[in-house]
């Protein structure tokens, strides 16, 4: 049967989003309830832990799952290599985090961070054990099966956190809920998609997997800086209470927007990997993906920005009302960030993680500079910096992507408005235009809106 990128995307995005959204809804309900028993300062301590964990987790994953998803052949040997590397890296990062937890706690002047970081570091190793299982589900585009471990993860985290918060465990309710969710999710994932190593991989395959991942972790570490460094600096300069309010300002935008981009990105990568040998189809698919992501997420971002105040007043007590303005700004920033996700997934699919890394190096001074300048002025200024970064990141990403696929900036801009508005202003033509692509040495169809192949 011929592979249909459009049908595969529609089917798997639906299942993946249902899975991811159900987890996020469970988490949001749990956070709303836990926030009645846990104060902003305690949420801030957990936010520091998660920010530190974020960097360690990126390194522990080492881009290994992406290497398995993008593999064209020798799948079993690649899976064995990914497993060996993932377990080794996750164990090393968990041990390192445990060793430096005391220094981190001392730097923040918060002794509780030492035990908190040492405890949640265990989750790094647990998730490393099932990294191949998860990657295979994405590669095989069987995201319907992913719903069970995701729900198990969200439900376990919510139940454990709520019960412990009501019992007066404070920040430990959040930490133990986080660890319990990692255990539950990994157990169910191993049942839903069984896999076990079959043989020791050869040195050449291990080198291939690590070489693929080394550029990717560099890019992801830098690209995560705006979301992790802001937490670390707010916690240090403005204090855990301010960080707690700032961290909760992300919850609803993450549910409505960030979850969508995460889910769609997890589907775009394997789909683009399947069609990477057909430049014309890959180019058309890029424009279509960008078009529909912009159509959906710009509307959702505007809606969240408008509804932030009533939502916060209904869901939270007055001690959390300071999150309203940051939430409005973050919602717009997340919507714009959708445009950066699609080119990034394309570069992953064609195994050009080296270009992702180069773009990240270009962006790094901008990321750090804006966040550092904004933090002393409060959490609203930091949220504003996130918005500026979301806009500026697209330009270098697009420029680098042109080295891989023949796209033009005007056509990319035309992909952003709703398709219906563009059809109304342009007369349909019976056949798509084609032109020679010097970069790809092939004939590539232009992204005319009259293309008959549907995306969603």
C-alpha positions in Angstrom: 0.0 0.0 0.0 1.3 3.5 -1.0 2.2 5.6 2.0 0.1 8.8 2.3 1.7 11.5 4.3 -1.5 13.4 4.6 -3.5 10.5 6.0 -0.7 9.4 8.3 -0.4 12.9 9.7 -4.1 13.4 10.3 -4.6 10.0 11.9 -1.6 10.1 14.2 -1.9 13.8 15.1 -5.5 13.0 16.3 -4.4 10.1 18.5 -1.2 11.8 19.7 -3.0 15.0 20.6 -5.8 13.1 22.4 -3.1 11.2 24.4 -1.0 14.3 25.1 -3.9 16.6 25.9 -5.5 14.1 28.3 -2.2 14.0 30.2 -2.0 17.8 30.3 -5.6 18.1 31.4 -5.0 15.7 34.2 -1.9 17.7 35.2 -3.7 21.0 35.0 -6.5 19.7 37.3 -3.9 18.4 39.7 -2.0 21.7 39.7 -5.1 23.7 40.4 -6.0 21.4 43.3 -2.4 21.2 44.6 -2.1 25.0 44.4 -4.7 25.3 47.2 -2.3 23.5 49.6 1.1 24.5 48.2 2.4 28.1 48.1 4.3 29.9 45.3 7.7 29.5 46.9 7.3 25.7 47.0 6.2 25.7 43.4 9.2 27.8 42.7 11.5 25.2 44.2 10.0 22.5 42.0 10.4 24.8 39.0 14.1 25.1 39.7 14.4 21.3 39.9 12.6 20.9 36.6 14.7 23.5 34.9 17.9 21.9 36.1 16.5 18.5 35.1 15.7 19.8 31.7 19.3 20.3 30.8 20.3 16.9 32.2 17.5 15.2 30.4 18.4 16.7 27.0 22.0 15.4 27.4 20.8 12.0 28.7 18.6 11.5 25.7 21.5 12.6 23.4 19.2 12.7 20.3 19.1 8.9 20.4 15.4 8.5 19.8 15.6 10.8 16.8 18.4 8.7 15.3 16.2 5.6 15.5 13.2 7.4 14.0 15.3 8.7 11.1 17.0 5.4 10.4 16.6 4.0 6.8 17.9 0.5 7.3 19.5 -1.8 9.9 16.7 -1.0 12.3 17.4 -3.7 14.9 21.1 -2.9 15.2 20.2 0.8 15.5 17.7 0.0 18.2 20.3 -2.0 20.1 22.8 0.8 19.9 20.2 3.4 21.0 19.4 1.3 24.0 23.0 0.8 25.1 23.7 4.5 24.7 20.5 5.7 26.3 20.9 3.6 29.4 24.5 4.6 29.8 23.9 8.3 29.3 20.8 8.4 31.5 22.6 6.6 34.3 25.6 8.9 34.0 23.4 12.1 34.0 21.4 10.8 37.0 24.6 10.2 38.9 26.0 13.5 38.0 22.9 15.4 39.0 22.9 13.6 42.4 26.6 14.6 42.8 26.1 18.3 42.0 22.8 18.7 43.8 24.5 20.0 47.0 26.3 22.8 45.0 23.1 23.8 43.3 21.3 24.0 46.6 24.0 26.1 48.1 24.0 28.5 45.1 20.3 29.1 45.5 20.4 29.2 49.3 17.8 26.5 49.5 19.0 23.3 51.3 15.8 21.4 50.3 17.0 21.4 46.7 19.7 18.9 47.5 17.3 16.1 48.4 14.7 17.1 45.8 17.2 16.9 42.9 18.7 13.7 44.2 15.2 12.1 44.3 13.9 13.2 40.9 17.2 12.3 39.2 16.0 8.7 39.4 13.4 9.5 36.8 16.2 10.1 34.2 17.4 6.5 34.5 13.9 5.1 34.5 12.9 6.9 31.3 16.2 5.8 29.7 15.2 2.1 30.0 12.2 2.6 27.7 13.6 5.1 25.3 13.6 2.6 22.4 10.0 1.5 23.1 8.8 5.1 22.9 10.9 5.8 19.7 9.5 2.7 18.0 6.0 3.9 18.6 6.8 7.2 16.9 8.7 5.5 14.0 5.9 3.1 13.4 3.3 5.9 13.6 1.3 3.9 16.2 0.5 6.8 18.4 -2.9 5.4 19.4 -1.0 2.9 21.6 0.8 5.8 23.3 -2.3 7.0 25.0 -2.2 4.3 27.7 1.3 5.2 29.1 0.6 8.9 28.8 -2.7 8.6 30.7 -1.0 6.4 33.3 1.7 9.0 33.7 -0.7 11.9 34.1 -3.1 10.1 36.4 -0.4 8.8 38.6 1.3 12.2 38.9 -2.0 13.9 39.7 -3.3 11.4 42.3 0.0 11.1 44.1 0.6 14.9 44.2 -2.9 15.7 45.3 -2.9 13.1 48.1 0.5 14.1 49.4 -0.4 17.9 49.2 -3.5 17.3 51.3 -1.4 15.5 53.8 0.9 18.5 54.1 4.0 17.2 52.2 4.4 20.6 50.5 7.0 20.6 47.7 7.6 16.9 48.2 4.1 16.2 46.9 5.2 17.6 43.6 8.6 15.8 43.5 7.2 12.4 44.5 4.3 12.8 42.0 6.9 13.5 39.3 8.9 10.4 40.1 5.8 8.2 40.4 4.6 9.3 37.0 7.9 8.3 35.4 7.7 4.8 36.9 4.1 4.3 35.9 4.6 5.6 32.4 7.6 3.5 31.7 5.9 0.3 33.0 2.9 0.7 30.9 5.0 1.7 27.8 7.0 -1.5 28.2 3.7 -3.5 28.1 2.1 -1.5 25.2 5.2 -1.7 22.9 7.4 -4.6 24.1 11.0 -4.5 23.0 14.2 -6.0 24.4 17.8 -5.8 23.1 18.8 -8.7 20.9 22.5 -8.3 20.5 25.5 -6.1 21.2 25.8 -3.4 18.5 29.0 -2.9 16.6 31.3 0.0 17.4 30.5 1.5 14.0 26.8 1.7 14.7 27.4 3.2 18.2 29.5 5.9 16.6 26.8 6.5 14.0 24.1 7.0 16.7 26.3 9.2 18.8 27.4 11.3 15.8 23.8 11.8 14.9 22.9 12.8 18.4 25.8 15.1 19.3 24.6 17.9 17.1 21.0 17.4 18.1 21.7 17.7 21.8 23.7 20.8 21.2 20.8 22.4 19.3 18.1 21.2 21.8 20.2 22.4 24.8 20.5 25.9 23.3 16.9 26.0 22.0 15.7 25.1 25.5 17.7 27.9 27.0 14.9 30.5 26.9 12.6 28.2 28.8 15.1 26.8 31.3 17.5 29.7 31.8 14.6 32.0 32.6 13.5 29.7 35.5 17.0 29.4 36.8 17.6 33.1 36.8 14.2 34.1 38.2 14.6 31.6 41.0 18.1 33.1 41.8 17.4 36.8 41.4 13.7 37.3 42.1 13.2 34.3 44.4 11.2 31.0 44.4 7.9 32.8 45.1 8.2 34.9 41.9 9.3 31.7 40.0 6.3 29.8 41.3 3.9 32.4 39.8 5.9 32.6 36.5 5.9 28.8 36.2 2.2 28.5 36.6 1.6 31.2 34.0 2.8 28.6 31.5 0.4 25.9 32.4 -2.7 26.9 30.3 -0.6 28.0 27.2 1.3 24.8 27.4 -2.0 22.8 27.5 -3.5 24.7 24.6 -0.5 25.5 22.4 2.7 23.9 23.4 1.1 20.5 23.7 -0.1 20.9 20.1 3.3 21.8 18.7 4.9 18.9 20.7 2.4 16.4 19.4 2.4 17.6 15.8 6.2 17.8 15.8 6.4 14.2 17.1 4.3 13.1 14.0 5.9 15.4 11.4 9.3 14.0 12.1 8.6 10.3 11.2 6.3 11.3 8.3 8.9 13.6 6.8 11.5 10.8 7.3 9.3 8.5 5.2 9.1 11.0 2.3 12.6 12.5 2.5 13.6 10.8 -0.7 10.9 12.7 -2.7 11.9 16.4 -2.7 8.8 17.6 -4.4 6.5 15.8 -1.9 8.6 16.9 1.1 8.5 20.5 -0.1 4.8 20.5 -0.5 4.3 18.8 2.8 6.4 21.5 4.5 4.2 24.3 3.2 1.0 22.5 4.1 2.3 21.7 7.6 3.3 25.3 8.2 -0.1 26.6 6.9 -2.3 24.5 9.1 -0.2 24.9 12.2 -0.3 28.7 11.8 -4.0 28.6 11.1 -4.8 26.6 14.3 -2.3 28.0 16.8 -2.6 31.7 16.0 -6.3 31.5 16.9 -5.7 29.4 20.0 -3.0 31.9 21.2 -5.3 34.8 20.7 -8.1 33.1 22.6 -6.0 32.2 25.6 -4.6 35.8 25.7 -8.1 37.1 25.9 -9.4 34.6 28.4 -6.4 34.5 30.7 -7.9 36.8 33.3 -11.3 35.0 33.8 -9.6 31.6 33.7 -7.1 32.6 36.5 -9.8 34.2 38.6 -12.0 31.0 38.3 -9.3 28.4 38.8 -6.8 30.0 41.3 -6.9 31.9 44.5 -5.8 35.6 44.7 -2.2 34.7 45.6 -1.8 33.6 41.9 -3.3 36.5 40.1 0.1 37.9 39.2 0.3 35.2 36.5 -2.3 36.8 34.3 -0.2 39.3 32.2 2.7 36.8 31.8 0.2 34.2 30.7 -1.2 36.5 28.0 2.3 37.2 26.6 3.4 33.6 26.8 0.3 32.5 24.9 1.2 34.7 21.9 4.9 33.7 22.1 3.9 30.0 22.0 1.7 30.6 19.0 4.5 32.2 17.1 6.9 29.5 18.1 4.8 27.0 16.1 6.5 28.5 13.0 9.9 27.4 14.3 8.8 23.8 14.9 8.1 22.8 11.3 11.5 23.7 9.8 13.2 22.0 12.8 11.4 18.8 12.2 12.3 18.8 8.5 16.0 19.2 9.3 15.8 16.3 11.8 14.0 14.1 9.2 16.8 14.6 6.6 19.4 14.0 9.3 20.8 17.5 9.1 21.1 18.0 12.8 24.4 19.7 12.2 22.5 22.6 10.6 20.2 22.7 13.6 23.2 23.1 15.8 24.7 25.9 13.8 21.4 27.8 13.9 21.3 27.3 17.7 24.9 28.7 18.0 23.8 31.8 16.1 20.8 32.2 18.4 22.6 31.5 21.7 24.0 35.0 22.4 20.5 36.5 21.7 18.8 34.0 24.0 21.1 34.6 26.9 21.4 38.3 26.4 17.6 39.0 26.3 16.8 36.8 29.3 19.6 38.2 31.4 18.5 41.8 30.6 14.9 41.0 31.3 15.0 39.2 34.6 15.8 42.2 36.9 12.6 43.9 35.6 10.3 41.1 36.7 8.4 38.2 35.3 6.3 40.3 32.9 9.6 41.5 31.2 10.9 37.9 31.0 7.6 36.8 29.3 8.1 39.7 26.9 11.6 38.5 26.1 10.1 35.1 25.3 7.8 36.8 22.7 10.7 38.6 21.1 12.8 35.5 20.9 9.9 33.5 19.3 9.8 36.1 16.5 13.6 36.3 15.9 14.3 32.6 15.9 12.5 31.9 12.6 14.8 33.9 10.4 18.1 32.0 10.9 16.2 28.7 10.9 14.6 29.5 7.5 17.9 30.6 6.0 19.7 27.4 7.0 16.8 25.2 5.9 17.1 26.6 2.3 20.3 24.7 2.0 18.3 21.4 2.3 15.1 22.1 0.5 14.1 24.6 -2.2 11.8 27.0 -0.5 11.3 30.8 -0.8 10.5 33.4 1.8 7.5 34.9 0.0 5.9 31.5 -0.5 6.6 30.7 3.2 4.9 34.0 4.2 1.9 33.1 2.0 1.6 29.8 3.9 0.7 31.5 7.1 -2.8 32.9 6.4 -5.9 30.7 6.5 -6.1 28.7 3.2 -9.7 30.0 2.7 -8.6 33.6 2.6 -5.9 32.8 0.0 -8.2 30.8 -2.2 -10.6 33.7 -2.3 -7.9 36.1 -3.6 -6.3 33.7 -6.2 -7.9 32.0 -9.2 -7.5 28.2 -9.1 -5.3 26.7 -11.8 -5.8 23.1 -13.0 -2.2 21.9 -12.4 0.6 22.9 -10.0 3.5 24.7 -11.5 6.9 23.1 -11.4 10.3 24.4 -11.7 13.9 23.1 -11.5 15.4 23.0 -8.0 19.2 23.6 -8.2 19.6 22.6 -4.5 17.8 19.3 -5.0 18.7 18.6 -8.6 15.0 17.7 -9.3 11.7 19.2 -10.4 9.9 20.7 -7.4 6.2 21.8 -7.4 5.5 25.3 -6.1 3.3 25.5 -3.1 0.3 26.8 -5.0 -2.9 26.8 -2.9 -4.6 25.0 -5.7 -2.8 21.7 -5.0 -5.4 19.1 -4.8 -3.8 16.8 -2.3 -5.3 17.6 1.2 -3.3 17.7 4.3 -5.9 17.4 7.0 
